[in-house]
């Protein structure tokens, strides 16, 4: 099983979105955690695939280049 730890987030949202988030959180407190996990996992996979593709193409991002 994956090791987990709590993270406190504070975000600025439009009022209508904030109200919806609060409503969803009241109905299912774990849903926001699952949504964030899903979104961040997708982003990590995309970043790794993009990095791999760039490496295979022989391109290096500015962060990867030596000074």
Secondary structure, DSSP 8 states (H G I E B T S, - for coil): --------------HHHHHHHHHHHHH-TTHHHHHHHHHHHHHHHHHHHHHHHHHHTT---TTTS--
